[in-house]
Amino acid sequence: MLENLVILIKIIAVCLAAGLLGNWFLNEVKKAKRKGQPPYTAYSSLPGILIILLIVFLPIVAWWFQR
């Protein structure tokens, strides 16, 4: 029972972090749009860089731990 609670807390933490990062990135996209810049300029901001790094390194880390 306690193990399931710990797993649930971990899942909630990951979902919350993903939501916060996504919201932060969306705010950067809206800011770029207000300034008249193209939306892809948000990828050069901190949340954009974090998203790119996660997309690139998460599969590598998963592969490493499964090996």
Phi and psi restraints in degrees (value plus and minus 20) as a CYANA .aco file:
   2 LEU   PHI     -88.1   -48.1
   2 LEU   PSI     -53.5   -13.5
   3 GLU   PHI     -83.8   -43.8
   3 GLU   PSI     -59.5   -19.5
   4 ASN   PHI     -85.3   -45.3
   4 ASN   PSI     -56.2   -16.2
   5 LEU   PHI     -86.4   -46.4
   5 LEU   PSI     -61.0   -21.0
   6 VAL   PHI     -84.6   -44.6
   6 VAL   PSI     -62.1   -22.1
   7 ILE   PHI     -83.5   -43.5
   7 ILE   PSI     -61.7   -21.7
   8 LEU   PHI     -83.1   -43.1
   8 LEU   PSI     -60.9   -20.9
   9 ILE   PHI     -84.2   -44.2
   9 ILE   PSI     -60.0   -20.0
  10 LYS   PHI     -83.9   -43.9
  10 LYS   PSI     -61.6   -21.6
  11 ILE   PHI     -84.1   -44.1
  11 ILE   PSI     -63.7   -23.7
  12 ILE   PHI     -83.8   -43.8
  12 ILE   PSI     -60.3   -20.3
  13 ALA   PHI     -83.6   -43.6
  13 ALA   PSI     -62.3   -22.3
  14 VAL   PHI     -86.2   -46.2
  14 VAL   PSI     -63.5   -23.5
  15 CYS   PHI     -85.0   -45.0
  15 CYS   PSI     -58.8   -18.8
  16 LEU   PHI     -85.6   -45.6
  16 LEU   PSI     -63.5   -23.5
  17 ALA   PHI     -84.0   -44.0
  17 ALA   PSI     -60.7   -20.7
  18 ALA   PHI     -84.7   -44.7
  18 ALA   PSI     -60.2   -20.2
  19 GLY   PHI     -84.4   -44.4
  19 GLY   PSI     -62.4   -22.4
  20 LEU   PHI     -85.0   -45.0
  20 LEU   PSI     -63.1   -23.1
  21 LEU   PHI     -85.3   -45.3
  21 LEU   PSI     -61.5   -21.5
  22 GLY   PHI     -84.4   -44.4
  22 GLY   PSI     -61.0   -21.0
  23 ASN   PHI     -86.0   -46.0
  23 ASN   PSI     -60.5   -20.5
  24 TRP   PHI     -80.8   -40.8
  24 TRP   PSI     -64.2   -24.2
  25 PHE   PHI     -85.2   -45.2
  25 PHE   PSI     -61.9   -21.9
  26 LEU   PHI     -82.1   -42.1
  26 LEU   PSI     -57.6   -17.6
  27 ASN   PHI     -83.1   -43.1
  27 ASN   PSI     -57.7   -17.7
  28 GLU   PHI     -86.5   -46.5
  28 GLU   PSI     -57.6   -17.6
  29 VAL   PHI     -84.7   -44.7
  29 VAL   PSI     -63.9   -23.9
  30 LYS   PHI     -84.4   -44.4
  30 LYS   PSI     -59.1   -19.1
  31 LYS   PHI     -83.4   -43.4
  31 LYS   PSI     -61.8   -21.8
  32 ALA   PHI     -85.7   -45.7
  32 ALA   PSI     -57.9   -17.9
  33 LYS   PHI     -86.8   -46.8
  33 LYS   PSI     -59.2   -19.2
  34 ARG   PHI     -83.5   -43.5
  34 ARG   PSI     -54.8   -14.8
  35 LYS   PHI    -100.8   -60.8
  35 LYS   PSI     -24.1    15.9
  36 GLY   PHI      63.4   103.4
  36 GLY   PSI      -8.5    31.5
  37 GLN   PHI    -106.4   -66.4
  37 GLN   PSI     138.7   178.7
  38 PRO   PHI     -87.3   -47.3
  38 PRO   PSI     130.9   170.9
  39 PRO   PHI     -82.6   -42.6
  39 PRO   PSI     -46.3    -6.3
  40 TYR   PHI     -91.1   -51.1
  40 TYR   PSI     -28.3    11.7
  41 THR   PHI     -87.6   -47.6
  41 THR   PSI     -38.1     1.9
  42 ALA   PHI     -86.1   -46.1
  42 ALA   PSI     -42.0    -2.0
  43 TYR   PHI     -90.9   -50.9
  43 TYR   PSI     -35.0     5.0
  44 SER   PHI    -111.5   -71.5
  44 SER   PSI     -19.3    20.7
  45 SER   PHI    -106.5   -66.5
  45 SER   PSI     152.0   192.0
  46 LEU   PHI     -79.4   -39.4
  46 LEU   PSI     -67.1   -27.1
  47 PRO   PHI     -86.0   -46.0
  47 PRO   PSI     -53.0   -13.0
  48 GLY   PHI     -85.0   -45.0
  48 GLY   PSI     -62.5   -22.5
  49 ILE   PHI     -84.9   -44.9
  49 ILE   PSI     -60.8   -20.8
  50 LEU   PHI     -81.9   -41.9
  50 LEU   PSI     -61.0   -21.0
  51 ILE   PHI     -84.6   -44.6
  51 ILE   PSI     -64.0   -24.0
  52 ILE   PHI     -81.6   -41.6
  52 ILE   PSI     -64.2   -24.2
  53 LEU   PHI     -83.0   -43.0
  53 LEU   PSI     -60.0   -20.0
  54 LEU   PHI     -85.3   -45.3
  54 LEU   PSI     -60.2   -20.2
  55 ILE   PHI     -84.5   -44.5
  55 ILE   PSI     -56.9   -16.9
  56 VAL   PHI     -99.9   -59.9
  56 VAL   PSI     -66.6   -26.6
  57 PHE   PHI    -110.5   -70.5
  57 PHE   PSI     -40.4    -0.4
  58 LEU   PHI     -83.4   -43.4
  58 LEU   PSI     -64.5   -24.5
  59 PRO   PHI     -84.0   -44.0
  59 PRO   PSI     -54.7   -14.7
  60 ILE   PHI     -86.3   -46.3
  60 ILE   PSI     -63.9   -23.9
  61 VAL   PHI     -85.2   -45.2
  61 VAL   PSI     -62.1   -22.1
  62 ALA   PHI     -82.2   -42.2
  62 ALA   PSI     -62.1   -22.1
  63 TRP   PHI     -83.9   -43.9
  63 TRP   PSI     -60.2   -20.2
  64 TRP   PHI     -82.4   -42.4
  64 TRP   PSI     -63.5   -23.5
  65 PHE   PHI     -94.5   -54.5
  65 PHE   PSI     -43.8    -3.8
  66 GLN   PHI    -102.0   -62.0
  66 GLN   PSI     -35.8     4.2
